[in-house]
Amino acid sequence: MMLFEQRKKKVLELAEQTNDALKTIQEVGQKLNVTSDTVKKVIETIKIAANSFGDKAVYASAFTGTVGAVGIAANMIATYQGVGELRAIAGHLKSMSETQRAELALAGGAAFAENIYVMLKSKIEKSDPELDWFFVYHPDTDWTYHFEEKLRTKGLLGRNFIGIVHDLDALVAFMSSVRDVYGTRHPRRRPPFFHLVIPAYEPIVIPTPLLIPEKLHPFRIEGDIHRGTYLVWMNLPGVDEKAVQNIGVFQPPRSIWDNIMVQGKSACTHSHSRTNSPSSSDLRTS
């Protein structure tokens, strides 16, 4: 506890130099000159915590260059929320009742921001002061105003809390840029462990297959459970189980073609079985 308070005090002292608890990439990059509207849209999906490990102009510059070179488009990964809509694309949430959904929805807004603040504080208190870096992803933005107010009134969370991201492609690009820069500047240091925290106040399904680049490791995606049911479901082909904590594995529904193929195979197998196996009348005759 004392260690966390000492780290928080140091960050608060540094934060007196700015009124912003969360900063845009352009602010982190010391007023980067971004002319592309596409790049602007992508980098606006990320807010960096003031005076965190991620609050470095070199990271912002490298990330902006990556976005411009690769041509990432914001919000390309579909994210779905709410029991009704999710049941239309997956059967994972049959056990999630509308009553449970209503209970969770009450935790939105200010209450959700408070929950995230407390959760991060608890995780950071138990973390390595240098090597555990925390990123928060959520598709919604309305709660972030309350969260930023928590940071201003209750205090920043230390250098380990890197920031908030609303776009997964942008997040991967930012993490990759940080890895590249960190590895170049500190080739002999142990790399930081990236924690991608995905809080939820109602079920979230991300059906788009997400491939985690090897360069992001050490890395883990961390979700929540409500009444024994995962709140976050992701399509993560080939992901190492150690890189996932409290996240449901989303299995895409079969396409019409897949169903036809399966039914065809089943029919062939059944027909083959009837042709080659003796019937009950054959057995009685013998």
C-alpha positions as CSV (number, residue, x, y, z in Angstrom):
1,M,0.0,0.0,0.0
2,M,2.8,2.4,0.9
3,L,4.5,1.7,-2.4
4,F,1.4,2.6,-4.4
5,E,0.9,5.8,-2.4
6,Q,4.5,6.8,-3.0
7,R,4.1,6.2,-6.7
8,K,0.8,8.1,-6.8
9,K,2.3,11.0,-4.9
10,K,5.1,11.3,-7.5
11,V,2.7,11.2,-10.4
12,L,0.5,13.9,-8.7
13,E,3.5,16.1,-8.2
14,L,4.3,15.8,-11.9
15,A,0.6,16.3,-12.8
16,E,0.5,19.7,-11.3
17,Q,2.2,20.9,-14.5
18,T,-1.0,20.1,-16.5
19,N,-4.8,20.3,-16.0
20,D,-5.4,17.2,-18.2
21,A,-5.7,13.8,-16.5
22,L,-6.0,12.2,-20.0
23,K,-4.2,13.6,-23.1
24,T,-4.7,13.2,-26.8
25,I,-1.9,11.7,-28.9
26,Q,-1.3,15.1,-30.4
27,E,-0.8,16.6,-26.9
28,V,1.5,13.7,-25.9
29,G,3.4,14.2,-29.2
30,Q,3.9,17.9,-28.3
31,K,1.4,19.2,-30.9
32,L,2.2,16.8,-33.7
33,N,1.2,18.2,-37.1
34,V,-1.4,15.7,-38.4
35,T,-2.9,16.7,-41.7
36,S,-4.7,13.4,-42.7
37,D,-8.3,13.2,-41.6
38,T,-8.1,9.4,-41.5
39,V,-5.1,9.5,-39.2
40,K,-6.8,12.1,-37.0
41,K,-9.8,9.9,-36.6
42,V,-7.7,6.9,-35.6
43,I,-5.5,8.7,-33.1
44,E,-8.5,10.4,-31.5
45,T,-9.7,6.9,-30.3
46,I,-6.8,6.9,-27.7
47,K,-6.4,8.9,-24.6
48,I,-3.1,8.6,-22.7
49,A,-2.9,9.1,-18.9
50,A,-0.8,12.2,-18.0
51,N,2.7,11.3,-16.8
52,S,2.2,7.6,-17.3
53,F,4.9,5.4,-18.9
54,G,3.0,5.9,-22.2
55,D,3.1,9.7,-22.0
56,K,6.2,10.1,-24.2
57,A,6.4,12.1,-27.4
58,V,8.5,9.4,-29.1
59,Y,5.7,6.9,-28.6
60,A,3.1,9.2,-30.0
61,S,5.2,10.1,-33.0
62,A,6.0,6.4,-33.8
63,F,2.3,5.5,-33.5
64,T,1.1,8.3,-35.7
65,G,3.7,7.3,-38.3
66,T,2.5,3.7,-38.2
67,V,-1.1,4.7,-38.6
68,G,-0.2,6.8,-41.7
69,A,2.0,4.2,-43.2
70,V,-0.3,1.2,-42.7
71,G,-3.6,3.0,-43.4
72,I,-5.6,1.9,-40.4
73,A,-9.3,2.9,-40.5
74,A,-11.0,3.7,-37.2
75,N,-13.8,1.4,-35.9
76,M,-13.3,-1.4,-38.5
77,I,-13.7,-4.1,-35.8
78,A,-17.4,-4.7,-35.1
79,T,-18.3,-4.7,-31.4
80,Y,-21.8,-5.7,-30.2
81,Q,-23.4,-5.0,-26.8
82,G,-26.7,-5.9,-25.2
83,V,-28.3,-9.3,-24.7
84,G,-31.0,-9.0,-27.4
85,E,-28.6,-8.1,-30.2
86,L,-26.0,-10.6,-29.2
87,R,-28.4,-13.5,-29.1
88,A,-29.0,-13.0,-32.8
89,I,-25.3,-13.7,-33.5
90,A,-24.3,-16.2,-30.8
91,G,-25.8,-18.8,-28.5
92,H,-23.3,-18.0,-25.7
93,L,-25.6,-15.7,-23.7
94,K,-28.6,-18.0,-23.2
95,S,-28.0,-18.0,-19.5
96,M,-27.9,-14.2,-19.4
97,S,-31.4,-13.0,-18.5
98,E,-32.9,-9.6,-19.3
99,T,-33.0,-9.0,-15.5
100,Q,-29.3,-9.5,-15.2
101,R,-28.8,-7.2,-18.2
102,A,-30.9,-4.5,-16.4
103,E,-28.8,-4.9,-13.3
104,L,-25.6,-4.5,-15.2
105,A,-27.0,-1.5,-17.2
106,L,-27.5,0.3,-13.9
107,A,-23.7,0.2,-13.5
108,G,-23.2,2.4,-16.6
109,G,-22.1,6.0,-16.6
110,A,-20.7,7.4,-13.3
111,A,-21.0,4.1,-11.5
112,F,-19.1,2.3,-14.3
113,A,-16.4,4.9,-14.2
114,E,-16.1,4.4,-10.4
115,N,-15.9,0.6,-10.8
116,I,-13.1,0.9,-13.4
117,Y,-11.2,3.4,-11.2
118,V,-11.4,1.0,-8.2
119,M,-10.5,-2.1,-10.3
120,L,-7.4,-0.4,-11.8
121,K,-6.3,0.9,-8.4
122,S,-6.5,-2.6,-7.0
123,K,-4.6,-4.2,-10.0
124,I,-1.9,-1.5,-9.9
125,E,-1.4,-1.9,-6.2
126,K,-0.6,-5.5,-6.7
127,S,1.6,-5.0,-9.8
128,D,5.2,-4.5,-10.6
129,P,5.9,-0.7,-10.4
130,E,7.9,-0.7,-13.6
131,L,6.9,-3.7,-15.7
132,D,3.1,-3.9,-15.5
133,W,1.4,-1.5,-17.9
134,F,-2.4,-1.3,-18.0
135,F,-4.6,-0.3,-21.0
136,V,-8.4,-0.1,-20.9
137,Y,-10.5,-0.8,-23.9
138,H,-14.3,-0.1,-24.2
139,P,-16.3,0.8,-27.3
140,D,-18.4,3.4,-25.4
141,T,-17.1,6.9,-24.7
142,D,-19.8,8.4,-22.4
143,W,-18.4,7.0,-19.2
144,T,-14.9,8.4,-19.8
145,Y,-16.0,11.9,-18.8
146,H,-16.9,10.6,-15.3
147,F,-13.6,8.6,-15.2
148,E,-11.5,11.6,-16.0
149,E,-13.2,13.5,-13.3
150,K,-12.3,10.6,-10.9
151,L,-8.7,11.0,-11.9
152,R,-8.8,14.7,-11.1
153,T,-10.7,14.5,-7.8
154,K,-9.4,11.2,-6.4
155,G,-5.9,11.2,-7.9
156,L,-4.1,9.7,-10.8
157,L,-3.4,6.0,-10.7
158,G,0.4,6.0,-11.1
159,R,2.6,5.6,-14.2
160,N,1.4,2.0,-14.8
161,F,-2.0,3.1,-16.1
162,I,-1.3,4.0,-19.7
163,G,-4.7,5.1,-20.9
164,I,-8.1,4.4,-22.6
165,V,-8.7,3.1,-26.1
166,H,-11.9,2.9,-28.0
167,D,-10.6,1.1,-31.1
168,L,-8.8,-2.3,-31.1
169,D,-6.9,-1.8,-34.3
170,A,-5.6,1.5,-33.0
171,L,-4.7,-0.2,-29.7
172,V,-2.7,-2.9,-31.4
173,A,-0.8,-0.3,-33.5
174,F,0.0,1.8,-30.4
175,M,1.2,-1.2,-28.4
176,S,3.3,-2.3,-31.4
177,S,4.8,1.2,-31.7
178,V,5.6,1.3,-28.0
179,R,7.3,-2.2,-28.2
180,D,9.5,-1.1,-31.1
181,V,10.6,2.2,-29.5
182,Y,11.1,0.6,-26.1
183,G,13.1,-2.3,-27.5
184,T,15.3,0.1,-29.5
185,R,15.9,2.5,-26.6
186,H,16.3,-0.2,-23.9
187,P,17.6,-3.3,-25.6
188,R,18.9,-4.9,-22.4
189,R,15.9,-4.2,-20.2
190,R,13.1,-6.7,-19.5
191,P,10.1,-5.6,-21.6
192,P,6.9,-4.4,-19.8
193,F,3.9,-6.7,-19.5
194,F,0.9,-5.3,-21.3
195,H,-2.5,-5.8,-19.6
196,L,-5.5,-5.1,-21.9
197,V,-8.4,-4.6,-19.5
198,I,-11.9,-4.8,-21.0
199,P,-14.5,-3.8,-18.4
200,A,-18.2,-4.3,-19.1
201,Y,-21.5,-3.2,-17.7
202,E,-23.4,-5.3,-20.2
203,P,-22.3,-8.3,-22.4
204,I,-19.8,-7.5,-25.2
205,V,-19.1,-9.7,-28.2
206,I,-16.3,-9.0,-30.7
207,P,-16.9,-11.5,-33.5
208,T,-14.1,-10.3,-35.8
209,P,-11.1,-12.7,-35.6
210,L,-8.3,-10.9,-33.7
211,L,-4.8,-12.1,-34.2
212,I,-2.4,-11.0,-31.5
213,P,1.0,-10.1,-33.0
214,E,3.8,-12.0,-31.3
215,K,5.7,-8.7,-30.7
216,L,3.0,-7.7,-28.2
217,H,3.9,-10.4,-25.7
218,P,4.2,-10.5,-22.8
219,F,0.5,-9.6,-23.0
220,R,-2.8,-10.6,-21.5
221,I,-6.5,-9.7,-22.2
222,E,-8.5,-9.4,-18.9
223,G,-12.3,-9.4,-18.7
224,D,-15.1,-9.7,-16.1
225,I,-17.6,-12.4,-15.0
226,H,-21.1,-11.7,-13.8
227,R,-23.0,-14.5,-12.0
228,G,-20.7,-17.1,-13.5
229,T,-21.1,-15.8,-17.1
230,Y,-18.4,-14.1,-19.1
231,L,-19.3,-10.5,-19.9
232,V,-16.8,-10.2,-22.8
233,W,-16.6,-12.7,-25.7
234,M,-13.9,-12.5,-28.3
235,N,-12.9,-14.4,-31.4
236,L,-9.2,-15.2,-30.8
237,P,-7.9,-17.9,-33.1
238,G,-4.8,-19.5,-32.0
239,V,-4.4,-17.4,-28.9
240,D,-2.4,-18.9,-25.9
241,E,-4.7,-19.6,-22.9
242,K,-2.2,-17.8,-20.7
243,A,-2.9,-14.6,-22.7
244,V,-6.6,-14.6,-21.7
245,Q,-8.2,-14.1,-18.3
246,N,-12.0,-14.1,-17.7
247,I,-12.7,-13.8,-21.5
248,G,-15.2,-16.1,-23.3
249,V,-14.1,-17.7,-26.5
250,F,-16.5,-16.7,-29.3
251,Q,-17.3,-19.4,-31.8
252,P,-18.9,-17.8,-34.9
253,P,-22.3,-19.2,-36.0
254,R,-22.1,-21.6,-38.9
255,S,-22.8,-20.1,-42.3
256,I,-25.6,-21.5,-44.5
257,W,-22.9,-23.2,-46.6
258,D,-21.4,-24.8,-43.5
259,N,-24.8,-26.1,-42.4
260,I,-25.4,-27.6,-45.9
261,M,-22.0,-29.3,-45.9
262,V,-22.6,-30.7,-42.4
263,Q,-26.1,-32.0,-43.2
264,G,-24.7,-33.5,-46.4
265,K,-22.0,-35.4,-44.6
266,S,-24.5,-36.5,-42.0
267,A,-26.9,-37.8,-44.7
268,C,-24.1,-39.7,-46.5
269,T,-22.9,-41.3,-43.2
270,H,-26.4,-42.3,-42.3
271,S,-27.1,-43.8,-45.8
272,H,-23.7,-45.7,-45.7
273,S,-24.6,-47.1,-42.3
274,R,-28.0,-48.4,-43.6
275,T,-26.4,-50.0,-46.7
276,N,-23.7,-51.8,-44.9
277,S,-25.3,-52.8,-41.6
278,P,-27.8,-55.6,-41.1
279,S,-31.3,-54.5,-40.3
280,S,-33.3,-55.8,-37.4
281,S,-35.3,-58.0,-39.8
282,D,-32.1,-59.5,-41.2
283,L,-31.0,-60.4,-37.7
284,R,-34.3,-62.0,-36.9
285,T,-34.1,-64.1,-40.1
286,S,-30.7,-65.4,-39.3
